[in-house]
């Protein structure tokens, strides 16, 4: 019997200045795993077991779990290629909170698809698998976007192209930056966070968005990290979404006054992030956020880097 384990890390969507087109994977410095894992084993019939810190937040019915949707989607894609699948039992270790802004659904989806692809000897190439991941993510959020699934799957910082053949490209990562992330413990659904946004963006903000994104990419490729940090401001979503996040303004003010180069909302929130180039300052901000931004026992803070690698897997044969 073959068993495949696959892990997919948490991610920051948008990174403030790149609404729906920028994303970055996360890896805590303390060695803790911040992401979801699946264990796939050969079985007589399909089954799903859910465990982990946030397992109780998921539907009790396996048919309502996104991992089950991934399994059926993968099977249909295999059939379309004339390939056969055999039943498996999947255990989902749910370590990311739902509605956290850390790419929780993306992490489960990426772990499931990556694990299934490895278990069945890699029938799909990277770009095809990424598009499958995006389609399943779109079923949850209401529209197909890759700012969480792409960095979660591939690692690093990714820029979405909007093209079919090459869904995403990798951007240079500032290796000296620390990324402080703090989940407050409350839940903000992606659909609710989208519904709070206006239907149209003012021309001034649209021009600012385009200018900032262009400058950011240019600065990364030219190692001008101060310039890159200077344009990490959200003019599209944050002015509206921050009303959903208690203590957001206070958290921003403290972080920016105590060494942060940038501060913003991770994805749809409520997780926030701060970028620092000094570890002591990053740790101080993480401690302050733990004491002041976290709302309940589910919350947490981590000082992270952006890892070069995203999803990973290993196999065992019995």
N, C-alpha and C positions, 0 to 999 in steps of 0.2 A: 504494500500500500504506500502510495506517495503522499507526502504532506508538504504544502508550500506555505510559508509565512511571508506576508508582505506588509510593509509599513509605509505610511504616507504622512509627511509632516504638516503641521499647521502653516498658515500663510497669511500675509497681509495683502488684502485687495485694495486697489486704488493708489495706495501710498500717497494719499492726499491729492497730489497734483495730476494723477492719471486715472480719472474716473473710468472704470470698466476696461482700461487698456494697460494698466501696470499692476504687477504683483510680485511678491517676494516670499520665498520659503523662510522658515524660522527654525533655529536650533538653539535651545537653551545652553548656556555655558556650563551649568552645573551638572550636565550629563543626563538630566531627566529627559524622557521622551515626551515631546509635545506634539501629539498626532495620534491617528487611529491605526490599528493593526488588524489584519485578518489572518486566520489560519484555515487553510483549505485542505481537506482530506478526501480521498476517494471514498465513496459510499454507495449503498444500494439504491438510495433515493435522496433527492435534495432535502436539505435541512439547514436551519439557521439557529445558532445559539448566540445570544448577546450577553456580554459581560463587560466589566470595566466600571470606572468611576461614574460615568454618566449613562450607563445602560438603562437605568430606571426612567430616564427622560424620553426614551424611544417607545414607539408603539409595541404593545405586547404581542400583537399579531405579526408573524414573520412576513406575511404577504404585503404588509404595509411598510416594510423596511426598504430603504433605497438599495441596500445590498442585494435583496431578492430581485429587485428590478434590474440591477446590473447583471445578475446571473442569467435572467431570461433574455435580456438584450444581447449579451455575449453569445448565448446559445443560438439565437436567430441569426446573428452575424456569421457564426460558424457555418450554419446550414446554408446561408447564401453563398459561401465559398465552397460548398460541397464537402465540408469537414464534419466529422462526428464529435460529439462531446459525451462524456460519461457523467453520471450523477456525482455530486460532491456534497460534503457537509462543510458549511462555512461557520466559523466562530468569529464574530466581530468584537474586538476589544475596544470599547468606546471610551476614549480618554479625553476627547474634546467636547466641551459643552455646546449644546444646540443653540443657535441664534446668538453666537458669541462674537461674530465678526472675525473669527480666526479660520474661516474656511472649513467648518466642521463637516458639512455635507460633502464638500469637495474631497476632504481627507478620506471619508468612508468610500466614496465613489472611486477615487484613484487607487486606494489600497485594494478594493475589490477587483477592478479591471486589471490592474497590474498583476495582482496575484493570479487571477484566472488565466491571463495571457502567458504567464510563466508556467503555470501548472500544465497547460495544454501545448507546451513547446513553442511558444511565441508565434502564433499564426498571423498576428497583425503587427504592422510596423508602427513606429512611434507616432507619426502624424495621424494615422487612422485611429489608433487607440485614443489619442488626445481628443479627436473630434467626437468619438463615442462618449468620452467622459464629459465633454461640454454639453452634449445633447441631454444626458441624464441630469446634469446640474441645472440645465434650463428648465427641466420639469418641476424643480423645486422653486427656483427663483422667479420663474415666469418668462425668462428670456435666456438665450444661449450667450454666455460670456465666459471667458477663460482666465480672468484675472486671479482666480484661486486655483483652479485645476491645473493650469499650466505650470506655475512655480512649484506647486505641490508635487506634481509628477516629475518635472525636469530639474528642479532645484534652481538656485540662483535668483536673479531678478529678471523678469520676462516682460516683453512688450508685445501686445497683441497686434497682429498685422491686419486683421479683417479679411485675409486671403484664405482660399480653400487649400491650396497646396502647402503653404507654410503658415500655419496658424499663429506661430509665435517666434520671436527671435530673443536671444539672450543679450542682456546688457551687462557692462562691466559692474562689478560689485566693489564698493569702497571697503576694503578689508580692515581699515582702522575704525570703522563705525560700529558702535554697539546699539542694538535695537531693544529698548525696554518696552515690553508689552504688559498691559494690565487688564485683566478681565474683571469687571465689577461684580459679576455674579447674577445680574439680571439678564433677561433675554430680549433681543430685538430681532424680529423676523425680517428677512430680506425684503419681502413684499411690503411690509409696513414701512420700512425705511425708504423704499422707492415711492410709495404712495404719498409720502410727505413732501416729495420734491415737486417743484412747479413743472408744468407741461412744456414751458419754453424757457430758454436761457437768454438773458439780455445780451445784446451784441458785445458790450464792453467785457462781460465775463467770458464770453466765447473767445474773444481775442486774447484775453489774459490766459485762459486755459491753453490755447495753442502755443502762445509765446513761452509759457512756463515749461511745457512739455518739451518743446524744441531746445530750450536752453539747458534743461536738465540732461537730456541725452548728449548734447554737445559737451557739457561740462564733465560728464562721466568719462567720455572718450578722451578728454584732454586733461584728466586728473585734476580738474579744478573743483575740489570738493566743497570749498566755501561757496562757490557759485551754485553748485548743485543743491546744497542745503538751503540757500537763500530763496529758491523758487518752490520749495515744498510746502505750498499753501493751497488749500482746497477752496476754490471759488464756486464750485458747482453744487456740492452736497452738504458740506459741513455747516454752512450758515443755517440750514434747515434741520439737519439731523441732530445737531448738538442739543436741541430742546428735548430729545429723548434720553439724554445722558445726564443724570444728576452729577453735579460737582465738576462738569467738564471744564468750564471757564477757570475755575480755581486750579484744576490740575494742569491746564495749559500754562497759566500764569506762574505757578510754582516751578514747573519744569523749565520754562524758558528763562526764568530768573536764576536758575541753578545749573546752568551749563548745557541745556538741551540746544541742539542746532535746529531742530524742527520738532513739531508736535502735531498729532492729528488722530483721526478716527481710523481704526483698522476695519476695512470693509464697510459694512453697514453699522458697526458698533454692536454692543457697547464697549468692546475692547478699544483701548487707546494705545498709541505708541509714541515713544520719544526717541529721537536719534541723538547720540552723544559720541564724542571722540575721546572721552576719558572714562575709564572703568569706574573709578571712585564716584564720579558724578552720576554715572548711569546707575550704580548700586544705590546711591542716595535717593535718586528719583524713584527707583523701584520700591524702596522702603516707604517713601512718603505716599506713593500711590496705594501701597498695601494698607496703610493706616487710614487714608483719607478718601480714596476713590472706590474701594471695594465696599459693596453694599450688604453682602451676606457670606455665609460659609462656603459657597461655591466659588467665590472669586480667588484669583491668584495673580502673581506677578512673576515675570522672568526677565533676566537680561540675556539677550540672544545675539547670535550672529546670523548672517545669511549663508546657509550651506551651499556648496557647489553641487551637491547631489540631492535629489528629491527622494522619490520613492525607491525603496530597496526591497530585496527579497532573498530568501534562502530556501533550499529544498532538503527534505529528508526522505530516505527510502527505507521502508521496513520489510 
